[in-house]
Amino acid sequence: MNVYAPKSWLVLALVFLIAGCGSSSPPVQITQDASSGQTTYKTRQMPLSGIEMTQGLEKGNRFYMQVVGTCTSQDCVPRSYDLHFVKEGMQSVQIEGRGVSLTIGTETLSWKDPQNRSVNRASTIRSGTFARVEVTSEQLSTIGGVDEVSGTVGGEGFSISHEARAPIRQLLRRLEEGPDESSQASSSQGD
């Protein structure tokens, strides 16, 4: 028996296969700890563009920002959020301090190295969170909504595209809608 499938069907099947394999984490993850009553909101990791700390085969290192907010009750809204700066990849890299600055539109926010070093000493980082700063919900709303966000972390410049910051907008929208509407909105991942 000879089976014939048009090329367009094969291409369509391949696209669905690739899309299915490339599924990523949801834009916003909500966890609740029953024993402490703490609710944690966490966005998907958002890629930082422009950080070039490694070359050649070591370019596999990836840098991200992730928003984490916690509060103490079910369906609560955090008053502030932590921006986690995360490195993934096998190769260690050197950074100059752990200070962070963000340029959000025309405003620049700065956080000094939390270890208050008088001299910026280089440190080696591997995988994981290497810097963390706190922002208010108003600042987070601005970070999510403006056209351009750039900054420095560990002495390295970066930018985060408007598209990459969609999880921030989805988190804020979900919190504004409340628990009833958010369960319906969580199924749509568009922006």
N, CA and C atoms as an extended XYZ file, in Angstrom:
573
Properties=species:S:1:pos:R:3:atomname:S:1:resname:S:1:resid:I:1 pbc="F F F"
N         0.838       -1.176        0.000 N   MET     1
C         0.000        0.000        0.000 CA  MET     1
C         0.885        1.243        0.000 C   MET     1
N         0.637        2.158       -0.882 N   ASN     2
C         1.421        3.374       -1.015 CA  ASN     2
C         0.695        4.525       -0.314 C   ASN     2
N         1.357        5.168        0.664 N   VAL     3
C         0.746        6.266        1.417 CA  VAL     3
C         1.326        7.574        0.901 C   VAL     3
N         0.457        8.491        0.549 N   TYR     4
C         0.890        9.790        0.037 CA  TYR     4
C         0.362       10.892        0.960 C   TYR     4
N         1.257       11.743        1.390 N   ALA     5
C         0.856       12.890        2.212 CA  ALA     5
C         1.383       14.146        1.527 C   ALA     5
N         0.509       15.119        1.274 N   PRO     6
C         0.970       16.354        0.639 CA  PRO     6
C         2.027       17.037        1.505 C   PRO     6
N         2.951       17.751        0.847 N   LYS     7
C         4.026       18.436        1.557 CA  LYS     7
C         3.495       19.416        2.587 C   LYS     7
N         2.388       20.074        2.265 N   SER     8
C         1.851       21.054        3.212 CA  SER     8
C         1.435       20.386        4.523 C   SER     8
N         0.924       19.159        4.456 N   TRP     9
C         0.549       18.441        5.685 CA  TRP     9
C         1.789       18.063        6.488 C   TRP     9
N         2.854       17.677        5.798 N   LEU    10
C         4.083       17.324        6.496 CA  LEU    10
C         4.685       18.535        7.187 C   LEU    10
N         4.678       19.659        6.504 N   VAL    11
C         5.203       20.893        7.099 CA  VAL    11
C         4.361       21.280        8.311 C   VAL    11
N         3.037       21.201        8.184 N   LEU    12
C         2.144       21.541        9.290 CA  LEU    12
C         2.372       20.607       10.475 C   LEU    12
N         2.536       19.326       10.219 N   ALA    13
C         2.789       18.361       11.297 CA  ALA    13
C         4.118       18.662       11.983 C   ALA    13
N         5.127       19.014       11.212 N   LEU    14
C         6.428       19.355       11.770 CA  LEU    14
C         6.336       20.597       12.648 C   LEU    14
N         5.587       21.606       12.210 N   VAL    15
C         5.411       22.831       12.995 CA  VAL    15
C         4.753       22.517       14.330 C   VAL    15
N         3.697       21.704       14.321 N   PHE    16
C         3.023       21.334       15.571 CA  PHE    16
C         3.941       20.531       16.488 C   PHE    16
N         4.754       19.654       15.911 N   LEU    17
C         5.684       18.859       16.698 CA  LEU    17
C         6.701       19.761       17.389 C   LEU    17
N         7.275       20.704       16.639 N   ILE    18
C         8.262       21.621       17.197 CA  ILE    18
C         7.613       22.516       18.256 C   ILE    18
N         6.432       23.034       17.968 N   ALA    19
C         5.748       23.896       18.935 CA  ALA    19
C         5.426       23.130       20.209 C   ALA    19
N         5.041       21.897       20.100 N   GLY    20
C         4.732       21.097       21.283 CA  GLY    20
C         5.964       20.815       22.112 C   GLY    20
N         7.090       20.561       21.461 N   CYS    21
C         8.328       20.275       22.176 CA  CYS    21
C         8.922       21.538       22.783 C   CYS    21
N         8.613       22.663       22.227 N   GLY    22
C         9.184       23.915       22.706 CA  GLY    22
C         8.328       24.600       23.745 C   GLY    22
N         7.424       23.875       24.384 N   SER    23
C         6.557       24.517       25.359 CA  SER    23
C         7.398       25.032       26.518 C   SER    23
N         7.015       26.163       27.036 N   SER    24
C         7.778       26.769       28.115 CA  SER    24
C         6.902       26.874       29.350 C   SER    24
N         7.513       27.364       30.399 N   SER    25
C         6.776       27.512       31.647 CA  SER    25
C         5.712       28.594       31.486 C   SER    25
N         4.684       28.565       32.331 N   PRO    26
C         3.656       29.599       32.244 CA  PRO    26
C         4.262       30.960       32.585 C   PRO    26
N         3.671       32.053       32.071 N   PRO    27
C         4.244       33.374       32.327 CA  PRO    27
C         4.240       33.747       33.807 C   PRO    27
N         3.253       33.244       34.562 N   VAL    28
C         3.168       33.536       35.992 CA  VAL    28
C         2.859       32.238       36.727 C   VAL    28
N         3.644       31.964       37.762 N   GLN    29
C         3.420       30.789       38.586 CA  GLN    29
C         3.035       31.265       39.987 C   GLN    29
N         1.967       30.697       40.533 N   ILE    30
C         1.501       31.057       41.868 CA  ILE    30
C         1.557       29.813       42.742 C   ILE    30
N         2.243       29.922       43.885 N   THR    31
C         2.296       28.818       44.828 CA  THR    31
C         1.837       29.304       46.189 C   THR    31
N         1.186       28.428       46.918 N   GLN    32
C         0.714       28.760       48.256 CA  GLN    32
C         1.213       27.717       49.229 C   GLN    32
N         1.812       28.182       50.318 N   ASP    33
C         2.301       27.307       51.366 CA  ASP    33
C         1.226       27.226       52.440 C   ASP    33
N         0.602       26.066       52.570 N   ALA    34
C        -0.506       25.895       53.504 CA  ALA    34
C        -0.070       26.103       54.956 C   ALA    34
N         1.143       25.701       55.294 N   SER    35
C         1.569       25.814       56.692 CA  SER    35
C         1.840       27.257       57.108 C   SER    35
N         2.441       28.053       56.228 N   SER    36
C         2.749       29.444       56.590 CA  SER    36
C         1.702       30.424       56.087 C   SER    36
N         0.867       29.981       55.144 N   GLY    37
C        -0.119       30.882       54.560 CA  GLY    37
C         0.484       31.846       53.546 C   GLY    37
N         1.733       31.629       53.184 N   GLN    38
C         2.432       32.533       52.263 CA  GLN    38
C         2.102       32.187       50.815 C   GLN    38
N         1.799       33.231       50.039 N   THR    39
C         1.562       33.094       48.606 CA  THR    39
C         2.759       33.693       47.875 C   THR    39
N         3.282       32.965       46.903 N   THR    40
C         4.428       33.439       46.121 CA  THR    40
C         4.014       33.546       44.662 C   THR    40
N         4.272       34.708       44.079 N   TYR    41
C         4.041       34.959       42.657 CA  TYR    41
C         5.412       35.029       42.002 C   TYR    41
N         5.586       34.272       40.924 N   LYS    42
C         6.884       34.224       40.257 CA  LYS    42
C         6.652       34.267       38.755 C   LYS    42
N         7.349       35.181       38.065 N   THR    43
C         7.236       35.232       36.610 CA  THR    43
C         8.216       34.250       35.991 C   THR    43
N         7.966       33.972       34.735 N   ARG    44
C         8.922       33.213       33.936 CA  ARG    44
C        10.194       34.062       33.825 C   ARG    44
N        11.321       33.423       33.631 N   GLN    45
C        12.578       34.152       33.464 CA  GLN    45
C        12.548       34.929       32.149 C   GLN    45
N        12.937       36.205       32.226 N   MET    46
C        12.935       37.088       31.061 CA  MET    46
C        14.379       37.332       30.627 C   MET    46
N        14.703       37.065       29.351 N   PRO    47
C        16.101       37.153       28.906 CA  PRO    47
C        16.642       38.585       28.924 C   PRO    47
N        17.894       38.697       29.391 N   LEU    48
C        18.621       39.961       29.354 CA  LEU    48
C        19.462       39.953       28.080 C   LEU    48
N        19.295       40.955       27.250 N   SER    49
C        20.064       41.049       26.006 CA  SER    49
C        21.277       41.930       26.220 C   SER    49
N        22.359       41.601       25.547 N   GLY    50
C        23.529       42.466       25.536 CA  GLY    50
C        24.629       42.075       26.503 C   GLY    50
N        24.400       41.126       27.381 N   ILE    51
C        25.471       40.714       28.294 CA  ILE    51
C        26.384       39.757       27.541 C   ILE    51
N        27.634       40.156       27.388 N   GLU    52
C        28.626       39.351       26.658 CA  GLU    52
C        29.817       39.112       27.562 C   GLU    52
N        29.679       38.201       28.506 N   MET    53
C        30.782       37.927       29.432 CA  MET    53
C        31.674       36.798       28.963 C   MET    53
N        31.208       36.030       27.989 N   THR    54
C        31.977       34.866       27.566 CA  THR    54
C        32.076       34.829       26.054 C   THR    54
N        32.994       34.018       25.552 N   GLN    55
C        33.206       33.918       24.115 CA  GLN    55
C        33.293       32.453       23.712 C   GLN    55
N        33.193       32.219       22.421 N   GLY    56
C        33.377       30.878       21.876 CA  GLY    56
C        32.366       29.888       22.409 C   GLY    56
N        32.858       28.732       22.806 N   LEU    57
C        31.982       27.677       23.288 CA  LEU    57
C        31.289       28.060       24.590 C   LEU    57
N        31.835       29.032       25.313 N   GLU    58
C        31.260       29.439       26.589 CA  GLU    58
C        30.067       30.370       26.430 C   GLU    58
N        29.694       30.705       25.185 N   LYS    59
C        28.556       31.588       24.971 CA  LYS    59
C        27.235       30.945       25.379 C   LYS    59
N        27.277       29.713       25.862 N   GLY    60
C        26.076       29.046       26.323 CA  GLY    60
C        25.511       29.639       27.606 C   GLY    60
N        26.246       30.542       28.242 N   ASN    61
C        25.729       31.194       29.436 CA  ASN    61
C        24.569       32.101       29.047 C   ASN    61
N        23.505       32.053       29.838 N   ARG    62
C        22.336       32.886       29.585 CA  ARG    62
C        22.014       33.658       30.854 C   ARG    62
N        21.543       34.889       30.672 N   PHE    63
C        21.236       35.759       31.800 CA  PHE    63
C        19.777       36.179       31.715 C   PHE    63
N        19.108       36.163       32.870 N   TYR    64
C        17.680       36.437       32.932 CA  TYR    64
C        17.358       37.345       34.109 C   TYR    64
N        16.168       37.922       34.057 N   MET    65
C        15.579       38.595       35.200 CA  MET    65
C        14.265       37.889       35.490 C   MET    65
N        13.955       37.720       36.758 N   GLN    66
C        12.707       37.086       37.169 CA  GLN    66
C        12.121       37.899       38.315 C   GLN    66
N        10.809       38.083       38.306 N   VAL    67
C        10.117       38.830       39.353 CA  VAL    67
C         9.509       37.839       40.338 C   VAL    67
N         9.742       38.093       41.636 N   VAL    68
C         9.174       37.259       42.690 CA  VAL    68
C         8.523       38.174       43.721 C   VAL    68
N         7.263       37.898       44.030 N   GLY    69
C         6.550       38.655       45.060 CA  GLY    69
C         5.903       37.699       46.039 C   GLY    69
N         5.935       38.035       47.317 N   THR    70
C         5.306       37.186       48.327 CA  THR    70
C         4.414       38.029       49.225 C   THR    70
N         3.394       37.386       49.761 N   CYS    71
C         2.507       38.011       50.736 CA  CYS    71
C         1.896       36.904       51.582 C   CYS    71
N         1.243       37.281       52.683 N   THR    72
C         0.815       36.288       53.656 CA  THR    72
C        -0.692       36.160       53.743 C   THR    72
N        -1.286       35.551       52.767 N   SER    73
C        -2.673       35.093       52.786 CA  SER    73
C        -3.009       34.630       51.380 C   SER    73
N        -4.128       33.959       51.256 N   GLN    74
C        -4.555       33.511       49.940 CA  GLN    74
C        -5.143       34.710       49.203 C   GLN    74
N        -4.899       34.818       47.911 N   ASP    75
C        -5.412       35.903       47.069 CA  ASP    75
C        -4.933       37.282       47.522 C   ASP    75
N        -3.761       37.348       48.147 N   CYS    76
C        -3.211       38.630       48.581 CA  CYS    76
C        -2.416       39.261       47.434 C   CYS    76
N        -2.079       40.519       47.600 N   VAL    77
C        -1.294       41.255       46.609 CA  VAL    77
C        -0.016       41.742       47.296 C   VAL    77
N         1.155       41.364       46.779 N   PRO    78
C         2.414       41.810       47.397 CA  PRO    78
C         2.553       43.330       47.354 C   PRO    78
N         3.174       43.889       48.383 N   ARG    79
C         3.442       45.340       48.425 CA  ARG    79
C         4.722       45.678       47.669 C   ARG    79
N         5.633       44.721       47.607 N   SER    80
C         6.877       44.924       46.872 CA  SER    80
C         7.265       43.604       46.211 C   SER    80
N         8.229       43.700       45.313 N   TYR    81
C         8.668       42.548       44.536 CA  TYR    81
C        10.184       42.534       44.492 C   TYR    81
N        10.749       41.355       44.364 N   ASP    82
C        12.188       41.212       44.170 CA  ASP    82
C        12.452       40.936       42.700 C   ASP    82
N        13.430       41.617       42.144 N   LEU    83
C        13.927       41.315       40.806 CA  LEU    83
C        15.161       40.439       41.007 C   LEU    83
N        15.097       39.219       40.550 N   HIS    84
C        16.217       38.285       40.657 CA  HIS    84
C        16.962       38.304       39.332 C   HIS    84
N        18.263       38.481       39.390 N   PHE    85
C        19.102       38.392       38.202 CA  PHE    85
C        19.781       37.026       38.250 C   PHE    85
N        19.555       36.234       37.196 N   VAL    86
C        19.893       34.816       37.192 CA  VAL    86
C        20.832       34.507       36.040 C   VAL    86
N        21.821       33.672       36.316 N   LYS    87
C        22.719       33.172       35.276 CA  LYS    87
C        22.495       31.674       35.130 C   LYS    87
N        22.400       31.220       33.894 N   GLU    88
C        22.345       29.791       33.603 CA  GLU    88
C        23.495       29.456       32.678 C   GLU    88
N        24.027       28.284       32.826 N   GLY    89
C        25.134       27.832       31.985 CA  GLY    89
C        26.216       27.228       32.853 C   GLY    89
N        27.042       26.419       32.239 N   MET    90
C        28.048       25.663       32.988 CA  MET    90
C        29.295       26.480       33.320 C   MET    90
N        29.640       27.456       32.505 N   GLN    91
C        30.881       28.182       32.699 CA  GLN    91
C        30.736       29.269       33.757 C   GLN    91
N        31.717       29.396       34.627 N   SER    92
C        31.706       30.483       35.601 CA  SER    92
C        32.169       31.763       34.910 C   SER    92
N        31.709       32.897       35.420 N   VAL    93
C        32.097       34.201       34.876 CA  VAL    93
C        32.464       35.123       36.028 C   VAL    93
N        33.223       36.168       35.715 N   GLN    94
C        33.621       37.172       36.694 CA  GLN    94
C        32.704       38.384       36.562 C   GLN    94
N        32.201       38.891       37.695 N   ILE    95
C        31.424       40.121       37.677 CA  ILE    95
C        32.069       41.117       38.633 C   ILE    95
N        31.848       42.393       38.372 N   GLU    96
C        32.375       43.468       39.217 CA  GLU    96
C        31.278       43.929       40.157 C   GLU    96
N        31.268       43.407       41.366 N   GLY    97
C        30.262       43.804       42.344 CA  GLY    97
C        28.901       43.218       42.019 C   GLY    97
N        27.917       43.605       42.805 N   ARG    98
C        26.559       43.101       42.617 CA  ARG    98
C        25.552       44.239       42.534 C   ARG    98
N        26.034       45.432       42.247 N   GLY    99
C        25.150       46.578       42.103 CA  GLY    99
C        24.270       46.466       40.873 C   GLY    99
N        23.104       47.111       40.929 N   VAL   100
C        22.143       47.072       39.824 CA  VAL   100
C        21.667       48.487       39.546 C   VAL   100
N        21.535       48.829       38.279 N   SER   101
C        20.855       50.070       37.895 CA  SER   101
C        19.901       49.739       36.755 C   SER   101
N        18.746       50.390       36.775 N   LEU   102
C        17.747       50.217       35.724 CA  LEU   102
C        17.373       51.582       35.190 C   LEU   102
N        17.382       51.720       33.878 N   THR   103
C        16.874       52.927       33.235 CA  THR   103
C        15.534       52.564       32.629 C   THR   103
N        14.498       53.214       33.181 N   ILE   104
C        13.110       52.923       32.810 CA  ILE   104
C        12.566       54.192       32.182 C   ILE   104
N        12.538       54.225       30.858 N   GLY   105
C        12.155       55.470       30.206 CA  GLY   105
C        13.225       56.519       30.481 C   GLY   105
N        12.856       57.584       31.198 N   THR   106
C        13.813       58.651       31.510 CA  THR   106
C        14.319       58.579       32.945 C   THR   106
N        13.808       57.644       33.731 N   GLU   107
C        14.183       57.520       35.144 CA  GLU   107
C        15.217       56.422       35.319 C   GLU   107
N        16.194       56.664       36.192 N   THR   108
C        17.197       55.651       36.514 CA  THR   108
C        17.103       55.305       37.996 C   THR   108
N        16.984       54.018       38.271 N   LEU   109
C        16.959       53.510       39.644 CA  LEU   109
C        18.273       52.781       39.888 C   LEU   109
N        18.856       52.957       41.074 N   SER   110
C        20.134       52.312       41.380 CA  SER   110
C        20.085       51.641       42.740 C   SER   110
N        20.720       50.491       42.826 N   TRP   111
C        20.876       49.763       44.080 CA  TRP   111
C        22.354       49.441       44.210 C   TRP   111
N        22.922       49.768       45.349 N   LYS   112
C        24.340       49.488       45.575 CA  LYS   112
C        24.545       48.013       45.862 C   LYS   112
N        25.782       47.610       45.745 N   ASP   113
C        26.174       46.253       46.092 CA  ASP   113
C        25.732       45.983       47.532 C   ASP   113
N        24.931       44.947       47.774 N   PRO   114
C        24.421       44.699       49.124 CA  PRO   114
C        25.497       44.385       50.154 C   PRO   114
N        26.680       44.027       49.707 N   GLN   115
C        27.754       43.738       50.652 CA  GLN   115
C        28.531       44.996       51.004 C   GLN   115
N        28.073       46.149       50.480 N   ASN   116
C        28.675       47.453       50.797 CA  ASN   116
C        30.197       47.446       50.717 C   ASN   116
N        30.706       46.910       49.665 N   ARG   117
C        32.153       46.903       49.476 CA  ARG   117
C        32.626       48.317       49.166 C   ARG   117
N        33.701       48.727       49.778 N   SER   118
C        34.250       50.043       49.464 CA  SER   118
C        34.979       50.008       48.129 C   SER   118
N        35.433       48.845       47.752 N   VAL   119
C        36.097       48.665       46.466 CA  VAL   119
C        35.337       47.563       45.733 C   VAL   119
N        35.007       47.818       44.474 N   ASN   120
C        34.335       46.773       43.687 CA  ASN   120
C        35.337       45.673       43.382 C   ASN   120
N        35.179       44.568       44.024 N   ARG   121
C        36.038       43.424       43.766 CA  ARG   121
C        35.303       42.466       42.851 C   ARG   121
N        36.054       41.850       41.984 N   ALA   122
C        35.457       40.858       41.081 CA  ALA   122
C        35.084       39.621       41.881 C   ALA   122
N        33.984       39.024       41.495 N   SER   123
C        33.604       37.748       42.105 CA  SER   123
C        33.201       36.800       40.987 C   SER   123
N        33.323       35.529       41.264 N   THR   124
C        32.999       34.499       40.294 CA  THR   124
C        31.600       33.980       40.568 C   THR   124
N        30.793       33.893       39.516 N   ILE   125
C        29.458       33.321       39.670 CA  ILE   125
C        29.315       32.128       38.750 C   ILE   125
N        28.488       31.218       39.179 N   ARG   126
C        28.145       30.056       38.371 CA  ARG   126
C        26.672       30.179       38.038 C   ARG   126
N        25.911       29.116       38.090 N   SER   127
C        24.472       29.184       37.810 CA  SER   127
C        23.706       29.632       39.043 C   SER   127
N        22.581       30.328       38.794 N   GLY   128
C        21.700       30.735       39.881 CA  GLY   128
C        21.558       32.233       39.997 C   GLY   128
N        20.856       32.661       41.030 N   THR   129
C        20.627       34.086       41.272 CA  THR   129
C        21.912       34.712       41.788 C   THR   129
N        22.379       35.772       41.134 N   PHE   130
C        23.606       36.420       41.560 CA  PHE   130
C        23.380       37.854       42.026 C   PHE   130
N        22.190       38.398       41.815 N   ALA   131
C        21.859       39.734       42.337 CA  ALA   131
C        20.350       39.784       42.535 C   ALA   131
N        19.938       40.554       43.547 N   ARG   132
C        18.511       40.664       43.860 CA  ARG   132
C        18.263       42.073       44.386 C   ARG   132
N        17.221       42.724       43.840 N   VAL   133
C        16.848       44.059       44.304 CA  VAL   133
C        15.340       44.115       44.518 C   VAL   133
N        14.903       45.035       45.360 N   GLU   134
C        13.483       45.168       45.682 CA  GLU   134
C        12.903       46.391       44.977 C   GLU   134
N        11.697       46.228       44.411 N   VAL   135
C        10.979       47.339       43.785 CA  VAL   135
C         9.556       47.380       44.335 C   VAL   135
N         8.959       48.565       44.294 N   THR   136
C         7.563       48.709       44.705 CA  THR   136
C         6.656       48.224       43.578 C   THR   136
N         5.386       48.052       43.886 N   SER   137
C         4.452       47.631       42.837 CA  SER   137
C         4.330       48.702       41.761 C   SER   137
N         4.435       49.996       42.149 N   GLU   138
C         4.386       51.079       41.157 CA  GLU   138
C         5.595       51.021       40.228 C   GLU   138
N         6.776       50.781       40.802 N   GLN   139
C         7.977       50.664       39.973 CA  GLN   139
C         7.880       49.460       39.045 C   GLN   139
N         7.349       48.348       39.562 N   LEU   140
C         7.202       47.156       38.727 CA  LEU   140
C         6.244       47.426       37.577 C   LEU   140
N         5.169       48.149       37.848 N   SER   141
C         4.217       48.495       36.797 CA  SER   141
C         4.898       49.327       35.707 C   SER   141
N         5.739       50.247       36.120 N   THR   142
C         6.476       51.062       35.151 CA  THR   142
C         7.462       50.207       34.362 C   THR   142
N         8.187       49.319       35.051 N   ILE   143
C         9.147       48.433       34.378 CA  ILE   143
C         8.435       47.584       33.334 C   ILE   143
N         7.253       47.093       33.663 N   GLY   144
C         6.511       46.255       32.729 CA  GLY   144
C         5.929       47.015       31.565 C   GLY   144
N         5.584       48.290       31.768 N   GLY   145
C         4.827       49.014       30.761 CA  GLY   145
C         5.588       49.901       29.808 C   GLY   145
N         6.759       50.397       30.200 N   VAL   146
C         7.472       51.326       29.324 CA  VAL   146
C         8.024       50.598       28.101 C   VAL   146
N         8.341       51.391       27.077 N   ASP   147
C         8.858       50.803       25.835 CA  ASP   147
C        10.251       50.210       26.011 C   ASP   147
N        11.123       50.917       26.752 N   GLU   148
C        12.512       50.477       26.841 CA  GLU   148
C        12.967       50.380       28.283 C   GLU   148
N        13.641       49.280       28.602 N   VAL   149
C        14.283       49.102       29.901 CA  VAL   149
C        15.705       48.626       29.626 C   VAL   149
N        16.662       49.330       30.207 N   SER   150
C        18.060       48.913       30.102 CA  SER   150
C        18.691       49.099       31.468 C   SER   150
N        19.906       48.642       31.616 N   GLY   151
C        20.559       48.801       32.907 CA  GLY   151
C        21.892       48.107       32.956 C   GLY   151
N        22.396       47.983       34.182 N   THR   152
C        23.632       47.254       34.429 CA  THR   152
C        23.429       46.356       35.638 C   THR   152
N        24.106       45.241       35.630 N   VAL   153
C        24.145       44.346       36.780 CA  VAL   153
C        25.535       43.723       36.802 C   VAL   153
N        26.187       43.798       37.955 N   GLY   154
C        27.538       43.256       38.055 CA  GLY   154
C        28.502       43.906       37.093 C   GLY   154
N        28.263       45.170       36.758 N   GLY   155
C        29.140       45.891       35.846 CA  GLY   155
C        28.879       45.652       34.375 C   GLY   155
N        27.897       44.845       34.036 N   GLU   156
C        27.594       44.523       32.640 CA  GLU   156
C        26.286       45.173       32.208 C   GLU   156
N        26.277       45.794       31.024 N   GLY   157
C        25.080       46.428       30.492 CA  GLY   157
C        24.136       45.420       29.866 C   GLY   157
N        22.834       45.704       29.937 N   PHE   158
C        21.829       44.823       29.343 CA  PHE   158
C        20.602       45.634       28.966 C   PHE   158
N        19.718       44.998       28.207 N   SER   159
C        18.396       45.555       27.932 CA  SER   159
C        17.400       44.403       27.979 C   SER   159
N        16.135       44.750       28.216 N   ILE   160
C        15.058       43.752       28.220 CA  ILE   160
C        13.971       44.297       27.309 C   ILE   160
N        13.658       43.559       26.267 N   SER   161
C        12.678       44.037       25.292 CA  SER   161
C        11.284       44.111       25.911 C   SER   161
N        10.434       44.916       25.298 N   HIS   162
C         9.042       45.050       25.747 CA  HIS   162
C         8.345       43.693       25.676 C   HIS   162
N         8.596       42.954       24.621 N   GLU   163
C         7.992       41.625       24.454 CA  GLU   163
C         8.435       40.672       25.560 C   GLU   163
N         9.727       40.705       25.912 N   ALA   164
C        10.249       39.807       26.947 CA  ALA   164
C         9.638       40.112       28.310 C   ALA   164
N         9.200       41.364       28.525 N   ARG   165
C         8.613       41.763       29.818 CA  ARG   165
C         7.115       41.480       29.909 C   ARG   165
N         6.551       40.754       28.963 N   ALA   166
C         5.126       40.398       28.998 CA  ALA   166
C         4.726       39.682       30.290 C   ALA   166
N         5.563       38.797       30.868 N   PRO   167
C         5.158       38.163       32.129 CA  PRO   167
C         4.898       39.160       33.263 C   PRO   167
N         5.597       40.289       33.274 N   ILE   168
C         5.342       41.311       34.304 CA  ILE   168
C         3.942       41.870       34.126 C   ILE   168
N         3.596       42.196       32.895 N   ARG   169
C         2.262       42.750       32.636 CA  ARG   169
C         1.176       41.730       32.948 C   ARG   169
N         1.437       40.473       32.639 N   GLN   170
C         0.454       39.429       32.940 CA  GLN   170
C         0.287       39.233       34.439 C   GLN   170
N         1.391       39.316       35.196 N   LEU   171
C         1.315       39.217       36.653 CA  LEU   171
C         0.468       40.355       37.218 C   LEU   171
N         0.754       41.578       36.803 N   LEU   172
C         0.022       42.741       37.325 CA  LEU   172
C        -1.447       42.698       36.926 C   LEU   172
N        -1.726       42.287       35.702 N   ARG   173
C        -3.108       42.170       35.244 CA  ARG   173
C        -3.858       41.119       36.072 C   ARG   173
N        -3.190       40.025       36.326 N   ARG   174
C        -3.804       38.950       37.122 CA  ARG   174
C        -4.125       39.431       38.540 C   ARG   174
N        -3.225       40.190       39.137 N   LEU   175
C        -3.462       40.697       40.491 CA  LEU   175
C        -4.572       41.743       40.514 C   LEU   175
N        -4.672       42.553       39.454 N   GLU   176
C        -5.747       43.558       39.374 CA  GLU   176
C        -7.113       42.903       39.221 C   GLU   176
N        -7.161       41.800       38.471 N   GLU   177
C        -8.433       41.137       38.202 CA  GLU   177
C        -8.993       40.432       39.420 C   GLU   177
N        -8.141       40.000       40.319 N   GLY   178
C        -8.611       39.276       41.482 CA  GLY   178
C        -8.708       37.791       41.208 C   GLY   178
N        -9.064       37.003       42.242 N   PRO   179
C        -9.018       35.548       42.113 CA  PRO   179
C       -10.058       34.973       41.159 C   PRO   179
N       -11.232       35.581       41.045 N   ASP   180
C       -12.280       34.998       40.199 CA  ASP   180
C       -11.937       35.105       38.727 C   ASP   180
N       -11.534       36.305       38.294 N   GLU   181
C       -11.247       36.507       36.881 CA  GLU   181
C        -9.891       35.935       36.495 C   GLU   181
N        -8.956       35.870       37.452 N   SER   182
C        -7.597       35.445       37.107 CA  SER   182
C        -7.546       34.000       36.661 C   SER   182
N        -8.433       33.149       37.177 N   SER   183
C        -8.397       31.754       36.749 CA  SER   183
C        -8.778       31.643       35.273 C   SER   183
N        -9.649       32.539       34.802 N   GLN   184
C        -9.988       32.545       33.384 CA  GLN   184
C        -8.856       33.171       32.573 C   GLN   184
N        -8.252       34.239       33.102 N   ALA   185
C        -7.204       34.941       32.361 CA  ALA   185
C        -5.917       34.125       32.289 C   ALA   185
N        -5.684       33.243       33.268 N   SER   186
C        -4.440       32.496       33.261 CA  SER   186
C        -4.353       31.528       32.091 C   SER   186
N        -5.487       31.171       31.514 N   SER   187
C        -5.431       30.260       30.389 CA  SER   187
C        -4.985       30.953       29.111 C   SER   187
N        -5.136       32.280       29.048 N   SER   188
C        -4.652       33.005       27.863 CA  SER   188
C        -3.274       33.536       28.168 C   SER   188
N        -2.335       33.249       27.283 N   GLN   189
C        -0.970       33.696       27.510 CA  GLN   189
C        -0.596       34.827       26.601 C   GLN   189
N        -1.540       35.406       25.890 N   GLY   190
C        -1.238       36.531       25.006 CA  GLY   190
C        -1.048       37.785       25.792 C   GLY   190
N        -0.570       38.825       25.115 N   ASP   191
C        -0.304       40.072       25.809 CA  ASP   191
C        -1.245       41.144       25.362 C   ASP   191
